[in-house]
């Protein structure tokens, strides 16, 4: 589960602000959370739906200003495009020692900093059967890199640190030449994203664009460990923090599951909670 505290925007240029959080604290970005927030904002009428069927919900997050472009048909939301902050490859082919030997890692900033590992290069697949090994190895990679110079943001130290380790597999291309991959993001302290991870997919877009794998006329078909899918593309190219960067656009969906109320009883000895690892 992922949460979001709604806060006022930085200025009148955005509809709202949000602080995303999970069991280990706050995060500087959350693409799938932004997709869900956009669908919620339009679905509840907090942001009126544009009659054209395309409604931009502008949101301030710790990493900057992002947009949830909500696509709708009548009153039904059919998809949401997450338009991220400028995203760029920081380091490529870093040799990281792990319990499975030395692995090659790319490090990319996409609102948060991600380490990316080819799962098949270490004899694993991105599937539920390999999840325990992927979690353990993801924590290893993060532990090695988190406080290293490879995890430093070039202009804002508050954005430094490895947020997650992405394991991916290359599944070739579809009939239109779009690269198809499968990935799982191990974030925070061994948590697993069941979506393809919005800011993580953004990182993959920037990495693949920098490596010449993803051209401007194509999109990344990115599947998660449970087969949910994001379609992502380069929305624009720019320069950021001295790096060649892209503006990723990630298309996904979100659905309301209900209204939930969490309470903390002052007489409960287990408040504020505990972690067993």
C-alpha positions in Angstrom: 0.0 0.0 0.0 1.1 3.6 -0.7 -0.4 6.7 0.9 -0.6 10.4 0.1 -1.1 13.3 2.4 -2.8 16.1 0.4 -1.3 19.6 1.1 -1.6 23.0 -0.6 0.3 23.5 -3.8 3.4 25.7 -4.0 1.5 28.3 -5.9 -1.6 28.8 -8.1 0.0 27.0 -11.0 -1.0 23.6 -9.5 -4.2 22.1 -8.3 -2.8 20.5 -5.2 0.3 19.2 -3.5 1.0 15.7 -2.0 3.4 13.9 0.3 3.6 10.3 -0.7 4.4 7.8 2.1 4.8 4.1 2.8 5.7 2.0 5.8 9.3 3.2 5.9 8.7 6.9 5.5 8.2 9.4 2.7 9.3 9.3 -0.9 10.2 12.2 -3.2 8.1 10.9 -6.1 5.5 8.3 -6.9 4.3 7.8 -10.5 1.6 5.2 -9.8 0.4 7.3 -6.9 0.2 10.4 -9.2 -1.8 8.3 -11.7 -4.2 7.3 -8.9 -4.4 10.9 -7.6 -5.3 12.2 -11.0 -8.1 9.6 -11.5 -9.4 10.5 -8.0 -9.3 14.2 -8.5 -11.4 14.0 -11.7 -13.6 11.2 -10.6 -14.6 13.1 -7.4 -15.0 16.4 -9.2 -12.2 18.1 -7.2 -10.8 19.0 -10.6 -13.6 19.5 -13.2 -13.3 17.2 -16.2 -12.5 19.0 -19.4 -15.2 18.4 -22.0 -12.5 17.5 -24.6 -11.9 14.3 -22.6 -8.3 15.3 -21.6 -7.9 17.0 -18.1 -4.6 18.0 -16.7 -4.3 17.7 -13.0 -1.2 19.6 -11.9 0.4 18.4 -8.7 3.4 19.5 -6.6 5.5 16.7 -5.2 8.8 16.9 -3.4 10.8 16.3 -6.6 8.9 19.1 -8.5 5.8 19.7 -10.4 4.2 16.8 -12.3 1.0 16.3 -14.3 -1.6 13.6 -14.2 -3.3 13.9 -17.7 -6.6 12.2 -17.2 -8.3 10.7 -20.2 -12.0 10.2 -20.0 -15.0 9.2 -22.1 -18.1 10.8 -20.6 -17.8 10.3 -16.8 -15.6 7.3 -17.1 -11.8 7.6 -16.7 -10.1 5.5 -19.4 -6.5 6.2 -18.6 -4.0 8.6 -17.0 -0.7 9.8 -18.3 1.9 10.6 -15.7 4.1 13.5 -17.1 7.2 13.5 -14.9 10.0 15.9 -14.0 13.1 15.9 -16.2 14.7 12.5 -16.0 18.3 11.4 -16.8 20.8 8.7 -16.6 23.4 9.4 -13.9 25.8 6.5 -14.2 26.0 3.4 -16.4 27.5 0.0 -16.0 28.6 0.3 -12.3 30.2 -2.9 -11.0 28.4 -3.8 -7.7 29.5 -6.7 -5.6 26.6 -9.0 -4.4 26.1 -12.4 -3.0 25.4 -13.6 -6.6 28.7 -12.1 -7.9 29.4 -8.7 -9.4 26.4 -7.2 -11.3 26.3 -4.3 -13.7 24.0 -1.4 -12.6 22.7 1.7 -14.2 21.7 4.6 -11.9 19.0 7.0 -13.1 17.1 9.9 -11.6 13.4 10.0 -12.3 12.0 12.0 -9.4 13.8 9.5 -7.2 17.1 7.7 -7.9 16.9 4.1 -9.1 19.5 1.3 -9.6 18.6 -0.9 -12.5 19.8 -4.5 -13.0 19.3 -7.0 -15.8 17.7 -9.9 -13.9 18.7 -12.6 -16.5 22.4 -11.4 -16.3 22.4 -12.9 -12.7 20.3 -16.0 -13.6 16.9 -14.7 -12.4 13.5 -14.0 -14.0 11.0 -11.3 -13.0 8.3 -13.6 -11.8 6.7 -14.5 -8.5 8.8 -17.6 -8.1 12.0 -15.5 -7.9 10.6 -12.8 -5.7 12.3 -13.7 -2.5 15.7 -13.7 -4.2 14.9 -10.5 -6.0 14.0 -8.8 -2.7 17.2 -9.9 -1.0 19.4 -8.9 -3.9 17.6 -5.5 -4.3 18.3 -4.7 -0.7 22.0 -5.7 -1.3 22.4 -3.4 -4.3 20.7 -0.5 -2.4 22.9 -1.0 0.6 26.1 -0.9 -1.5 25.1 2.2 -3.5 22.8 4.2 -1.2 25.5 6.4 0.5 28.0 6.3 -2.3 28.8 9.1 -4.8 26.8 7.1 -7.4 23.6 8.0 -5.4 24.2 11.7 -5.2 21.8 14.0 -6.9 23.7 16.7 -8.9 21.9 19.7 -7.6 19.8 18.9 -4.5 21.1 16.6 -1.8 17.5 16.1 -0.5 17.0 13.9 -3.6 20.1 11.8 -3.0 20.1 8.2 -2.1 19.0 5.0 -3.9 15.2 4.8 -3.5 14.7 1.5 -5.2 16.4 -1.3 -7.2 14.7 -2.2 -10.5 15.2 -5.7 -11.9 14.2 -6.0 -15.6 14.2 -8.5 -18.4 14.3 -7.6 -22.1 11.5 -9.4 -23.9 12.3 -8.1 -27.4 10.0 -5.8 -29.4 6.4 -5.9 -30.5 5.1 -5.8 -34.1 5.5 -2.0 -34.1 9.1 -2.1 -32.9 8.3 -1.0 -29.4 10.7 -2.5 -26.8 8.9 -4.8 -24.4 10.3 -5.4 -20.9 9.2 -6.8 -17.5 10.3 -5.3 -14.3 9.9 -5.3 -10.5 10.9 -2.5 -8.2 12.2 -3.3 -4.8 11.8 0.0 -2.9 12.2 1.3 0.6 13.4 -1.5 2.8 12.5 -4.6 0.7 9.0 -3.5 -0.3 7.6 -4.6 -3.7 5.7 -2.5 -6.2 3.0 -4.6 -7.8 2.6 -1.9 -10.6 5.4 -1.4 -13.1 6.4 1.6 -10.9 5.7 5.0 -12.5 8.9 6.9 -11.5 10.8 3.7 -12.0 9.4 3.3 -15.5 10.4 7.0 -16.1 13.9 6.0 -15.1 13.8 3.1 -17.6 12.6 5.5 -20.3 15.6 7.8 -19.7 18.0 4.9 -19.5 16.8 3.3 -22.7 16.7 6.6 -24.5 20.3 7.3 -23.5 21.4 3.9 -24.7 19.6 4.4 -28.1 17.1 1.6 -27.4 14.0 3.8 -27.1 13.5 6.3 -29.9 11.1 9.3 -29.9 8.6 7.5 -32.2 8.3 4.4 -30.0 7.1 3.5 -26.6 8.2 1.2 -23.8 5.8 -1.6 -23.0 6.6 -2.2 -19.4 5.0 -5.1 -17.5 5.1 -5.7 -13.8 5.8 -8.9 -11.9 2.0 -9.5 -11.8 1.5 -8.6 -15.5 0.0 -5.1 -15.0 1.4 -2.8 -17.8 2.5 0.8 -18.3 3.1 2.3 -21.8 5.8 4.9 -21.6 7.4 7.3 -24.1 9.7 10.3 -24.4 7.5 13.3 -24.3 10.2 15.8 -24.8 14.0 16.1 -24.6 15.7 18.8 -22.5 18.7 19.6 -20.3 18.7 19.3 -16.6 21.4 19.6 -14.0 24.1 19.4 -16.7 22.6 16.2 -18.2 20.8 15.3 -21.4 17.3 14.6 -20.0 13.9 13.5 -21.2 10.3 14.3 -20.0 8.8 10.8 -19.6 5.1 10.2 -20.2 3.8 7.1 -18.6 0.3 5.8 -19.4 -1.5 3.6 -16.8 -4.9 3.2 -15.1 -6.3 3.5 -11.6 -9.5 2.5 -9.9 -11.2 3.5 -6.7 -11.6 0.6 -4.3 -13.5 2.3 -1.6 -13.2 4.8 1.3 -11.0 3.8 4.1 -10.7 5.2 7.6 -7.7 4.4 9.8 -7.7 5.1 13.5 -5.2 5.0 16.3 -6.7 4.2 19.7 -4.7 6.0 22.4 -5.1 2.9 24.6 -3.5 0.6 22.1 -0.1 -0.5 23.3 1.0 -1.2 19.8 0.5 2.3 18.5 2.4 3.6 16.4 3.1 0.1 15.1 6.1 -2.2 14.7 8.2 -3.8 12.0 9.3 -7.4 11.9 12.0 -8.2 9.3 
